[in-house]
Amino acid sequence: MAGRAQPSGTAGSGGGAPGLLPLLLLLLSAAAIIPRGDGQNLVTEDVTVVEGDVATISCRVKNSDDSVIQLLNPNRQTIYFRDFRPLKDSRFQLVNFSNSELRVSLTNVSISDEGRYFCQLYTDPPQEIYTTITVLVPPRNLVIDIEKETAVEGEEIELNCTAMASRPATTIRWFKGNKELTGKSEVERWSDMYTVTSQLLLRVGREDDGVPVICLVDHPAVKDLQTQRYLEVMYKPQVRVSQNYPLQGLTREGEPLELTCTAFGKPQPTDMRWLRVDDEMPQHVVVSGSNLLISNLNKTDNGTYRCEASNAVGKSHADYMLFVYDTTATTEPAVHGFTQLPNSAEELDYGDLSDSRAGEEGAIRSVDHAVVGGVVAVVVFAMLCLLIILGRYFARHKGTYFTHEAKGADDAADADTAIINAEGGQNNSEEKKEYFI
């Protein structure tokens, strides 16, 4: 950005210069302020620099005619007069000096170096523009505080991310894995520095266990500054029942049955047991840890067998529905095998039904379709029969009717005579008969 030009008076003297320096500068200035040709222009740009880095200030002259250039600090002390440095600050170093440019570097920039720096050109009249140095300060520290080190599924936890002592204020963004979340930020100002704290409220589930929550900072002085915390979530057991024998086919009378129960949760389930739903466990059933064995199936074993597992968070279960078939049975039942049902509505997102449960539902659906198809077929057959009967009925009653009420009136001269000559006339009308041919 170009600096702003303004009329200039006498150049400021450098702080700490020797006693003869003002006289020398006065002589040089007097020599420099001789009228020059028109068309000379000073050009400079604003500088933005990160604290501790190097800022470069450039005073350039367009259409130069060898006029003297000098650079002054915000206190209007002379930093460089041509290629001479009156100011005793070794952080300022000459980078380039020519008739058309004075370029100076400032190392180890600090907040106190911010402000306007003036470029002066000794012409008649003198010219002056300024450039502004802006110092950026990245956050000193980035910390995530979490309300609970270990949370239980379904709980809402609070996380706070703090970025301290930055300039300007930082923007804090939250991520859970690759998904961006929305937090609420507060900004506090201390002198020329800003401290930003962002709060995130997060309801956790079992799928969040081990997932990183990332606090990322957007700031012009730094890139990819972030910190993260891994979530630790406790949850109820997930329970599955698998059939070890028979591997496929029916559970027939006289054959063995072996089931295995597996459970996983956080913390790992410590209590696991088998039971029979709505009935006592048969005496000949052998339960060994997570395994259930029936060596000789019979029809009294029919029922639902449940495996329950629990940990510090809660209890879950999975069911196996047993139906024992005759030894000669060759088709599978409509309802038979595993079911794994959630204990509550909260577990609907986490409980997976077993493959055999899906097969059971498919069998039930197929039975329903067969029943519906049979009903439709009966209805269609009944409608066809009704149509056939109605068709025959209407066919039998279709034809031409002949009566004898006009007999004898064929040779009448007119209608009145025909009526009078009709057999029996009007007096015998009650004796008229109709015949259907």
DRENDO-1510 file (C-alpha; in Angstrom, 1 decimal, always signed):
<recs>
REC; n; res; u; v; w
REC; 1; MET; +0.0; +0.0; +0.0 .
REC; 2; ALA; +1.4; +3.4; -1.0 .
REC; 3; GLY; +2.3; +5.8; +1.8 .
REC; 4; ARG; +0.5; +9.1; +2.2 .
REC; 5; ALA; +2.5; +12.1; +1.0 .
REC; 6; GLN; +2.5; +15.3; +3.0 .
REC; 7; PRO; +4.6; +18.6; +3.1 .
REC; 8; SER; +7.7; +18.3; +5.1 .
REC; 9; GLY; +9.6; +20.8; +7.2 .
REC; 10; THR; +13.2; +20.5; +8.5 .
REC; 11; ALA; +14.4; +16.9; +8.9 .
REC; 12; GLY; +14.5; +15.5; +12.4 .
REC; 13; SER; +17.9; +14.9; +13.9 .
REC; 14; GLY; +19.1; +11.5; +14.9 .
REC; 15; GLY; +19.0; +10.7; +18.6 .
REC; 16; GLY; +22.5; +10.3; +20.2 .
REC; 17; ALA; +24.3; +11.9; +17.3 .
REC; 18; PRO; +27.7; +13.6; +18.0 .
REC; 19; GLY; +27.8; +17.3; +18.5 .
REC; 20; LEU; +29.1; +18.0; +15.0 .
REC; 21; LEU; +26.4; +15.9; +13.4 .
REC; 22; PRO; +23.6; +18.6; +13.4 .
REC; 23; LEU; +25.9; +21.0; +11.6 .
REC; 24; LEU; +26.9; +18.4; +9.0 .
REC; 25; LEU; +23.2; +17.5; +8.4 .
REC; 26; LEU; +22.4; +21.2; +8.1 .
REC; 27; LEU; +25.1; +21.7; +5.5 .
REC; 28; LEU; +24.0; +18.6; +3.5 .
REC; 29; SER; +20.4; +19.7; +3.7 .
REC; 30; ALA; +21.3; +23.2; +2.4 .
REC; 31; ALA; +23.0; +21.6; -0.5 .
REC; 32; ALA; +20.2; +19.2; -1.2 .
REC; 33; ILE; +17.4; +21.8; -1.1 .
REC; 34; ILE; +18.5; +23.4; -4.3 .
REC; 35; PRO; +15.5; +23.6; -6.7 .
REC; 36; ARG; +15.3; +20.5; -8.8 .
REC; 37; GLY; +13.3; +19.5; -11.8 .
REC; 38; ASP; +9.6; +18.6; -11.5 .
REC; 39; GLY; +8.2; +15.1; -11.7 .
REC; 40; GLN; +9.9; +13.3; -8.8 .
REC; 41; ASN; +7.6; +11.1; -6.6 .
REC; 42; LEU; +8.2; +9.1; -3.4 .
REC; 43; VAL; +6.8; +5.6; -3.3 .
REC; 44; THR; +6.6; +3.1; -0.4 .
REC; 45; GLU; +4.4; +0.3; +1.0 .
REC; 46; ASP; +3.0; -0.7; +4.4 .
REC; 47; VAL; +4.8; -3.6; +6.1 .
REC; 48; THR; +3.2; -6.4; +8.1 .
REC; 49; VAL; +5.6; -8.6; +10.0 .
REC; 50; VAL; +5.5; -11.4; +12.6 .
REC; 51; GLU; +7.1; -10.5; +16.0 .
REC; 52; GLY; +10.7; -11.6; +16.0 .
REC; 53; ASP; +11.0; -11.5; +12.2 .
REC; 54; VAL; +12.7; -9.0; +9.8 .
REC; 55; ALA; +10.8; -5.9; +8.4 .
REC; 56; THR; +12.1; -4.2; +5.3 .
REC; 57; ILE; +11.3; -0.5; +4.7 .
REC; 58; SER; +11.8; +0.8; +1.1 .
REC; 59; CYS; +11.8; +4.5; +0.1 .
REC; 60; ARG; +11.8; +4.8; -3.7 .
REC; 61; VAL; +11.9; +7.8; -6.0 .
REC; 62; LYS; +10.4; +7.8; -9.4 .
REC; 63; ASN; +12.1; +10.1; -12.0 .
REC; 64; SER; +15.0; +10.7; -9.6 .
REC; 65; ASP; +17.4; +13.6; -10.1 .
REC; 66; ASP; +19.8; +12.7; -7.3 .
REC; 67; SER; +17.9; +14.4; -4.5 .
REC; 68; VAL; +18.7; +13.3; -0.9 .
REC; 69; ILE; +16.5; +10.6; +0.7 .
REC; 70; GLN; +16.3; +10.0; +4.4 .
REC; 71; LEU; +14.2; +7.7; +6.7 .
REC; 72; LEU; +12.7; +8.7; +10.1 .
REC; 73; ASN; +11.2; +6.6; +12.9 .
REC; 74; PRO; +7.7; +7.2; +14.5 .
REC; 75; ASN; +9.4; +9.7; +16.9 .
REC; 76; ARG; +10.8; +11.5; +13.8 .
REC; 77; GLN; +14.3; +10.6; +14.6 .
REC; 78; THR; +16.5; +10.1; +11.6 .
REC; 79; ILE; +17.3; +6.5; +11.0 .
REC; 80; TYR; +19.3; +6.9; +7.8 .
REC; 81; PHE; +20.4; +10.0; +5.9 .
REC; 82; ARG; +21.4; +8.8; +2.5 .
REC; 83; ASP; +23.7; +5.9; +3.5 .
REC; 84; PHE; +24.6; +7.3; +6.9 .
REC; 85; ARG; +22.9; +6.0; +10.1 .
REC; 86; PRO; +22.7; +8.6; +12.9 .
REC; 87; LEU; +20.4; +6.5; +15.1 .
REC; 88; LYS; +22.3; +4.2; +17.4 .
REC; 89; ASP; +20.1; +1.1; +16.9 .
REC; 90; SER; +22.1; -1.7; +15.3 .
REC; 91; ARG; +18.9; -3.5; +14.4 .
REC; 92; PHE; +18.5; -1.1; +11.5 .
REC; 93; GLN; +20.8; -2.1; +8.7 .
REC; 94; LEU; +21.2; -0.6; +5.2 .
REC; 95; VAL; +20.1; -3.0; +2.5 .
REC; 96; ASN; +20.4; -0.8; -0.6 .
REC; 97; PHE; +21.2; +2.9; -1.3 .
REC; 98; SER; +21.1; +4.6; -4.6 .
REC; 99; ASN; +19.8; +7.8; -6.2 .
REC; 100; SER; +16.4; +6.2; -6.6 .
REC; 101; GLU; +16.1; +4.0; -3.4 .
REC; 102; LEU; +16.8; +3.8; +0.3 .
REC; 103; ARG; +16.1; +0.3; +1.6 .
REC; 104; VAL; +16.6; -0.5; +5.3 .
REC; 105; SER; +15.9; -3.7; +7.3 .
REC; 106; LEU; +14.8; -3.9; +10.9 .
REC; 107; THR; +15.6; -7.2; +12.6 .
REC; 108; ASN; +14.0; -8.8; +15.7 .
REC; 109; VAL; +10.8; -6.8; +15.4 .
REC; 110; SER; +8.8; -6.2; +18.5 .
REC; 111; ILE; +5.4; -4.6; +19.4 .
REC; 112; SER; +7.2; -1.4; +20.3 .
REC; 113; ASP; +8.4; -1.0; +16.7 .
REC; 114; GLU; +4.9; -0.6; +15.4 .
REC; 115; GLY; +3.9; +2.8; +13.9 .
REC; 116; ARG; +4.6; +5.2; +11.0 .
REC; 117; TYR; +8.0; +5.5; +9.4 .
REC; 118; PHE; +8.6; +8.6; +7.2 .
REC; 119; CYS; +10.4; +8.8; +3.9 .
REC; 120; GLN; +11.6; +12.3; +3.1 .
REC; 121; LEU; +13.0; +13.7; -0.2 .
REC; 122; TYR; +14.9; +17.0; -0.2 .
REC; 123; THR; +13.3; +18.8; -3.2 .
REC; 124; ASP; +11.8; +22.2; -3.5 .
REC; 125; PRO; +9.4; +22.0; -1.9 .
REC; 126; PRO; +10.4; +18.9; +0.2 .
REC; 127; GLN; +8.3; +15.7; -0.1 .
REC; 128; GLU; +7.3; +13.2; +2.6 .
REC; 129; ILE; +5.3; +10.0; +2.8 .
REC; 130; TYR; +4.9; +7.4; +5.5 .
REC; 131; THR; +4.7; +3.6; +5.7 .
REC; 132; THR; +3.1; +1.7; +8.6 .
REC; 133; ILE; +4.7; -1.3; +10.2 .
REC; 134; THR; +2.1; -3.7; +11.7 .
REC; 135; VAL; +3.4; -6.4; +14.1 .
REC; 136; LEU; +1.6; -9.8; +14.3 .
REC; 137; VAL; +1.9; -11.9; +17.5 .
REC; 138; PRO; +1.0; -15.6; +17.2 .
REC; 139; PRO; -0.7; -17.3; +20.2 .
REC; 140; ARG; +1.7; -18.2; +23.0 .
REC; 141; ASN; +0.0; -21.3; +24.0 .
REC; 142; LEU; -2.9; -23.6; +22.9 .
REC; 143; VAL; -4.6; -25.8; +25.5 .
REC; 144; ILE; -7.7; -28.0; +25.6 .
REC; 145; ASP; -9.4; -28.5; +28.9 .
REC; 146; ILE; -11.9; -31.3; +29.1 .
REC; 147; GLU; -14.6; -31.5; +31.8 .
REC; 148; LYS; -14.3; -35.3; +32.2 .
REC; 149; GLU; -11.4; -37.5; +31.3 .
REC; 150; THR; -13.8; -40.4; +31.0 .
REC; 151; ALA; -17.4; -40.0; +29.9 .
REC; 152; VAL; -20.4; -42.4; +29.7 .
REC; 153; GLU; -22.3; -42.8; +26.4 .
REC; 154; GLY; -25.2; -40.4; +26.2 .
REC; 155; GLU; -23.5; -37.8; +28.4 .
REC; 156; GLU; -22.8; -34.2; +27.3 .
REC; 157; ILE; -19.3; -33.0; +28.1 .
REC; 158; GLU; -17.7; -29.6; +27.9 .
REC; 159; LEU; -14.4; -28.9; +26.3 .
REC; 160; ASN; -12.6; -25.5; +26.3 .
REC; 161; CYS; -9.7; -24.4; +24.0 .
REC; 162; THR; -7.7; -21.4; +25.0 .
REC; 163; ALA; -5.3; -19.4; +22.7 .
REC; 164; MET; -3.3; -16.9; +24.8 .
REC; 165; ALA; -1.6; -13.6; +24.1 .
REC; 166; SER; -2.1; -13.2; +20.4 .
REC; 167; ARG; -2.4; -10.1; +18.1 .
REC; 168; PRO; -4.9; -9.8; +16.5 .
REC; 169; ALA; -7.4; -12.1; +18.2 .
REC; 170; THR; -7.4; -15.7; +16.9 .
REC; 171; THR; -10.3; -17.6; +15.4 .
REC; 172; ILE; -10.7; -21.1; +17.0 .
REC; 173; ARG; -12.3; -24.0; +15.0 .
REC; 174; TRP; -13.3; -27.4; +16.4 .
REC; 175; PHE; -13.2; -30.8; +14.7 .
REC; 176; LYS; -14.3; -34.3; +15.8 .
REC; 177; GLY; -12.3; -36.5; +13.5 .
REC; 178; ASN; -12.9; -35.0; +10.1 .
REC; 179; LYS; -16.2; -33.4; +11.0 .
REC; 180; GLU; -16.2; -29.7; +11.9 .
REC; 181; LEU; -18.2; -28.7; +15.0 .
REC; 182; THR; -19.4; -25.3; +16.2 .
REC; 183; GLY; -18.2; -23.8; +19.5 .
REC; 184; LYS; -18.8; -20.5; +21.3 .
REC; 185; SER; -15.9; -18.1; +21.7 .
REC; 186; GLU; -15.1; -15.3; +24.1 .
REC; 187; VAL; -12.3; -12.7; +23.6 .
REC; 188; GLU; -10.4; -10.9; +26.4 .
REC; 189; ARG; -8.0; -8.1; +25.8 .
REC; 190; TRP; -4.9; -7.5; +27.9 .
REC; 191; SER; -3.0; -4.4; +26.9 .
REC; 192; ASP; -2.3; -4.9; +23.2 .
REC; 193; MET; -2.8; -8.7; +23.4 .
REC; 194; TYR; -5.9; -10.9; +23.1 .
REC; 195; THR; -6.8; -14.2; +24.8 .
REC; 196; VAL; -9.5; -16.3; +23.1 .
REC; 197; THR; -11.4; -19.1; +24.8 .
REC; 198; SER; -13.8; -21.3; +22.8 .
REC; 199; GLN; -16.3; -23.7; +24.5 .
REC; 200; LEU; -17.7; -26.9; +22.9 .
REC; 201; LEU; -20.6; -28.9; +24.2 .
REC; 202; LEU; -20.5; -32.5; +22.9 .
REC; 203; ARG; -22.8; -35.4; +23.5 .
REC; 204; VAL; -20.8; -38.6; +23.2 .
REC; 205; GLY; -21.7; -42.1; +22.1 .
REC; 206; ARG; -19.8; -45.4; +22.0 .
REC; 207; GLU; -18.7; -44.6; +18.4 .
REC; 208; ASP; -16.8; -41.6; +19.8 .
REC; 209; ASP; -14.4; -43.7; +21.9 .
REC; 210; GLY; -10.8; -43.1; +20.8 .
REC; 211; VAL; -11.8; -40.3; +18.4 .
REC; 212; PRO; -9.7; -37.1; +18.5 .
REC; 213; VAL; -11.2; -33.7; +19.2 .
REC; 214; ILE; -9.1; -31.1; +17.5 .
REC; 215; CYS; -8.8; -27.4; +18.4 .
REC; 216; LEU; -7.4; -25.5; +15.4 .
REC; 217; VAL; -6.3; -21.8; +15.3 .
REC; 218; ASP; -6.8; -19.5; +12.3 .
REC; 219; HIS; -4.3; -16.6; +12.6 .
REC; 220; PRO; -2.3; -14.6; +10.1 .
REC; 221; ALA; +0.9; -15.1; +12.0 .
REC; 222; VAL; +0.9; -18.9; +12.1 .
REC; 223; LYS; -0.2; -21.9; +10.0 .
REC; 224; ASP; -1.5; -25.3; +11.1 .
REC; 225; LEU; -1.4; -24.5; +14.8 .
REC; 226; GLN; -3.6; -27.1; +16.6 .
REC; 227; THR; -3.9; -29.4; +19.6 .
REC; 228; GLN; -6.1; -32.4; +20.2 .
REC; 229; ARG; -7.5; -34.6; +22.9 .
REC; 230; TYR; -8.7; -38.2; +22.5 .
REC; 231; LEU; -12.2; -39.0; +23.8 .
REC; 232; GLU; -12.6; -41.9; +26.2 .
REC; 233; VAL; -16.2; -43.1; +26.4 .
REC; 234; MET; -17.6; -46.0; +28.5 .
REC; 235; TYR; -20.6; -47.9; +27.2 .
REC; 236; LYS; -22.8; -51.0; +27.8 .
REC; 237; PRO; -21.8; -54.4; +26.4 .
REC; 238; GLN; -22.6; -55.5; +22.9 .
REC; 239; VAL; -23.8; -59.1; +23.0 .
REC; 240; ARG; -23.9; -61.8; +20.3 .
REC; 241; VAL; -24.9; -65.4; +20.3 .
REC; 242; SER; -23.4; -67.7; +17.7 .
REC; 243; GLN; -24.3; -71.3; +16.9 .
REC; 244; ASN; -21.2; -73.6; +16.8 .
REC; 245; TYR; -23.2; -76.9; +16.1 .
REC; 246; PRO; -25.0; -77.7; +14.0 .
REC; 247; LEU; -23.3; -75.3; +11.7 .
REC; 248; GLN; -26.2; -75.3; +9.2 .
REC; 249; GLY; -29.6; -76.9; +8.9 .
REC; 250; LEU; -32.3; -77.8; +11.4 .
REC; 251; THR; -31.9; -78.5; +15.1 .
REC; 252; ARG; -33.3; -82.0; +15.1 .
REC; 253; GLU; -34.4; -84.2; +18.0 .
REC; 254; GLY; -31.6; -86.3; +19.3 .
REC; 255; GLU; -28.8; -84.1; +18.0 .
REC; 256; PRO; -26.5; -81.8; +20.0 .
REC; 257; LEU; -26.6; -78.0; +20.1 .
REC; 258; GLU; -23.7; -75.8; +21.1 .
REC; 259; LEU; -24.0; -72.0; +21.5 .
REC; 260; THR; -21.3; -69.4; +22.3 .
REC; 261; CYS; -21.9; -65.9; +23.7 .
REC; 262; THR; -19.5; -63.1; +23.0 .
REC; 263; ALA; -19.7; -59.6; +24.6 .
REC; 264; PHE; -17.7; -56.4; +24.2 .
REC; 265; GLY; -18.0; -53.2; +26.1 .
REC; 266; LYS; -16.0; -50.5; +27.9 .
REC; 267; PRO; -15.0; -51.6; +30.5 .
REC; 268; GLN; -14.9; -55.2; +29.3 .
REC; 269; PRO; -17.9; -57.1; +30.7 .
REC; 270; THR; -17.0; -59.1; +33.8 .
REC; 271; ASP; -20.4; -60.8; +34.4 .
REC; 272; MET; -21.9; -63.1; +31.8 .
REC; 273; ARG; -24.7; -65.7; +32.3 .
REC; 274; TRP; -27.2; -67.9; +30.4 .
REC; 275; LEU; -30.9; -68.2; +31.2 .
REC; 276; ARG; -34.1; -69.5; +29.6 .
REC; 277; VAL; -36.8; -66.8; +29.1 .
REC; 278; ASP; -40.1; -67.5; +30.8 .
REC; 279; ASP; -39.1; -71.0; +32.0 .
REC; 280; GLU; -36.4; -72.8; +34.0 .
REC; 281; MET; -33.3; -74.0; +32.4 .
REC; 282; PRO; -33.5; -77.8; +31.6 .
REC; 283; GLN; -31.5; -80.0; +33.9 .
REC; 284; HIS; -29.5; -81.6; +31.0 .
REC; 285; VAL; -28.3; -78.2; +29.7 .
REC; 286; VAL; -24.6; -77.6; +30.4 .
REC; 287; VAL; -23.4; -74.0; +30.8 .
REC; 288; SER; -19.6; -73.4; +30.8 .
REC; 289; GLY; -18.7; -69.8; +31.0 .
REC; 290; SER; -19.9; -68.2; +27.7 .
REC; 291; ASN; -20.9; -71.6; +26.1 .
REC; 292; LEU; -24.2; -73.5; +26.3 .
REC; 293; LEU; -24.4; -77.2; +25.4 .
REC; 294; ILE; -27.4; -79.5; +24.9 .
REC; 295; SER; -26.0; -82.9; +24.1 .
REC; 296; ASN; -29.4; -84.5; +23.2 .
REC; 297; LEU; -32.1; -82.3; +22.0 .
REC; 298; ASN; -35.8; -83.0; +22.6 .
REC; 299; LYS; -39.0; -81.1; +22.1 .
REC; 300; THR; -39.1; -80.0; +25.7 .
REC; 301; ASP; -36.0; -77.9; +25.0 .
REC; 302; ASN; -38.0; -75.5; +22.8 .
REC; 303; GLY; -37.9; -71.9; +23.9 .
REC; 304; THR; -35.8; -68.8; +24.0 .
REC; 305; TYR; -32.3; -68.9; +25.6 .
REC; 306; ARG; -30.8; -65.6; +26.6 .
REC; 307; CYS; -27.2; -64.5; +27.2 .
REC; 308; GLU; -26.8; -61.5; +29.5 .
REC; 309; ALA; -23.6; -59.5; +30.0 .
REC; 310; SER; -23.0; -56.5; +32.2 .
REC; 311; ASN; -20.3; -54.0; +33.2 .
REC; 312; ALA; -20.0; -50.8; +35.2 .
REC; 313; VAL; -22.2; -48.9; +32.8 .
REC; 314; GLY; -25.1; -51.3; +32.4 .
REC; 315; LYS; -26.5; -54.6; +31.1 .
REC; 316; SER; -27.3; -56.0; +27.6 .
REC; 317; HIS; -28.5; -59.3; +26.2 .
REC; 318; ALA; -29.0; -61.4; +23.1 .
REC; 319; ASP; -31.6; -64.2; +22.5 .
REC; 320; TYR; -31.6; -67.5; +20.7 .
REC; 321; MET; -35.0; -69.0; +19.8 .
REC; 322; LEU; -34.8; -72.8; +19.7 .
REC; 323; PHE; -37.3; -75.1; +17.9 .
REC; 324; VAL; -36.5; -78.8; +17.9 .
REC; 325; TYR; -37.7; -80.8; +14.9 .
REC; 326; ASP; -38.4; -84.4; +14.2 .
REC; 327; THR; -35.5; -86.4; +12.9 .
REC; 328; THR; -37.3; -86.7; +9.5 .
REC; 329; ALA; -37.9; -82.9; +9.1 .
REC; 330; THR; -36.3; -81.5; +6.0 .
REC; 331; THR; -37.5; -77.8; +5.9 .
REC; 332; GLU; -36.5; -75.0; +8.1 .
REC; 333; PRO; -39.0; -73.3; +10.3 .
REC; 334; ALA; -40.4; -69.8; +9.7 .
REC; 335; VAL; -39.1; -68.6; +13.1 .
REC; 336; HIS; -35.9; -70.1; +14.3 .
REC; 337; GLY; -32.5; -69.0; +15.4 .
REC; 338; PHE; -30.9; -65.9; +16.9 .
REC; 339; THR; -32.3; -62.6; +18.0 .
REC; 340; GLN; -30.3; -59.7; +19.5 .
REC; 341; LEU; -32.5; -57.0; +20.7 .
REC; 342; PRO; -31.7; -53.7; +22.4 .
REC; 343; ASN; -32.6; -53.3; +26.1 .
REC; 344; SER; -33.8; -49.8; +25.5 .
REC; 345; ALA; -34.4; -47.2; +22.7 .
REC; 346; GLU; -31.0; -45.8; +23.4 .
REC; 347; GLU; -29.3; -49.0; +22.1 .
REC; 348; LEU; -31.1; -49.0; +18.8 .
REC; 349; ASP; -28.1; -47.2; +17.2 .
REC; 350; TYR; -25.6; -49.7; +18.5 .
REC; 351; GLY; -27.3; -53.2; +18.6 .
REC; 352; ASP; -26.8; -55.1; +15.3 .
REC; 353; LEU; -29.1; -58.0; +14.6 .
REC; 354; SER; -27.4; -61.3; +13.8 .
REC; 355; ASP; -27.5; -62.9; +10.3 .
REC; 356; SER; -29.9; -65.5; +11.5 .
REC; 357; ARG; -32.3; -62.9; +12.8 .
REC; 358; ALA; -32.3; -61.4; +9.3 .
REC; 359; GLY; -33.1; -64.8; +7.9 .
REC; 360; GLU; -35.9; -65.2; +10.4 .
REC; 361; GLU; -37.4; -61.9; +9.3 .
REC; 362; GLY; -37.1; -62.9; +5.7 .
REC; 363; ALA; -38.9; -66.2; +6.4 .
REC; 364; ILE; -41.7; -64.4; +8.2 .
REC; 365; ARG; -42.1; -62.0; +5.3 .
REC; 366; SER; -42.2; -64.9; +2.8 .
REC; 367; VAL; -45.0; -66.6; +4.8 .
REC; 368; ASP; -46.9; -63.4; +4.9 .
REC; 369; HIS; -46.6; -63.0; +1.1 .
REC; 370; ALA; -47.9; -66.6; +0.6 .
REC; 371; VAL; -50.9; -66.0; +2.8 .
REC; 372; VAL; -51.8; -62.8; +1.0 .
REC; 373; GLY; -51.3; -64.5; -2.4 .
REC; 374; GLY; -53.7; -67.3; -1.4 .
REC; 375; VAL; -56.4; -64.9; -0.3 .
REC; 376; VAL; -56.1; -62.9; -3.5 .
REC; 377; ALA; -56.4; -66.1; -5.6 .
REC; 378; VAL; -59.6; -67.2; -3.7 .
REC; 379; VAL; -61.2; -63.8; -4.2 .
REC; 380; VAL; -60.4; -63.8; -7.9 .
REC; 381; PHE; -61.8; -67.3; -8.3 .
REC; 382; ALA; -65.0; -66.3; -6.5 .
REC; 383; MET; -65.5; -63.3; -8.8 .
REC; 384; LEU; -65.0; -65.4; -11.9 .
REC; 385; CYS; -67.6; -67.9; -10.8 .
REC; 386; LEU; -70.1; -65.0; -10.0 .
REC; 387; LEU; -69.5; -63.6; -13.5 .
REC; 388; ILE; -70.2; -66.9; -15.1 .
REC; 389; ILE; -73.5; -67.4; -13.2 .
REC; 390; LEU; -74.7; -63.9; -14.0 .
REC; 391; GLY; -73.8; -64.4; -17.7 .
REC; 392; ARG; -75.9; -67.6; -17.9 .
REC; 393; TYR; -78.8; -66.0; -16.1 .
REC; 394; PHE; -79.0; -63.0; -18.4 .
REC; 395; ALA; -78.6; -65.3; -21.5 .
REC; 396; ARG; -81.6; -67.4; -20.5 .
REC; 397; HIS; -83.9; -64.3; -20.1 .
REC; 398; LYS; -83.1; -62.7; -23.4 .
REC; 399; GLY; -85.7; -63.1; -26.4 .
REC; 400; THR; -89.0; -61.9; -28.0 .
REC; 401; TYR; -92.3; -61.9; -26.2 .
REC; 402; PHE; -95.6; -62.7; -28.1 .
REC; 403; THR; -99.1; -62.1; -26.6 .
REC; 404; HIS; -102.7; -62.9; -27.8 .
REC; 405; GLU; -104.3; -59.8; -26.6 .
REC; 406; ALA; -104.5; -58.4; -30.2 .
REC; 407; LYS; -105.8; -61.6; -31.8 .
REC; 408; GLY; -108.7; -60.8; -34.3 .
REC; 409; ALA; -107.7; -57.2; -34.8 .
REC; 410; ASP; -105.5; -57.8; -37.9 .
REC; 411; ASP; -108.4; -57.0; -40.4 .
REC; 412; ALA; -109.7; -53.9; -38.6 .
REC; 413; ALA; -110.2; -50.7; -40.6 .
REC; 414; ASP; -108.8; -48.5; -37.9 .
REC; 415; ALA; -107.4; -48.6; -34.4 .
REC; 416; ASP; -110.6; -48.1; -32.6 .
REC; 417; THR; -112.2; -51.0; -34.5 .
REC; 418; ALA; -109.1; -53.2; -33.8 .
REC; 419; ILE; -109.5; -52.6; -30.1 .
REC; 420; ILE; -113.2; -53.5; -30.2 .
REC; 421; ASN; -112.6; -56.6; -32.4 .
REC; 422; ALA; -109.7; -57.8; -30.3 .
REC; 423; GLU; -110.5; -61.2; -28.7 .
REC; 424; GLY; -112.7; -60.6; -25.8 .
REC; 425; GLY; -112.4; -56.8; -26.1 .
REC; 426; GLN; -111.7; -54.7; -23.0 .
REC; 427; ASN; -114.2; -56.8; -21.0 .
REC; 428; ASN; -112.0; -59.8; -21.1 .
REC; 429; SER; -108.8; -58.1; -20.3 .
REC; 430; GLU; -108.5; -59.8; -17.0 .
REC; 431; GLU; -108.2; -63.2; -18.9 .
REC; 432; LYS; -105.1; -62.1; -20.9 .
REC; 433; LYS; -102.2; -64.3; -20.6 .
REC; 434; GLU; -98.5; -64.1; -21.7 .
REC; 435; TYR; -96.4; -66.8; -23.0 .
REC; 436; PHE; -92.7; -66.9; -23.0 .
REC; 437; ILE; -91.1; -68.8; -25.9 .
</recs>
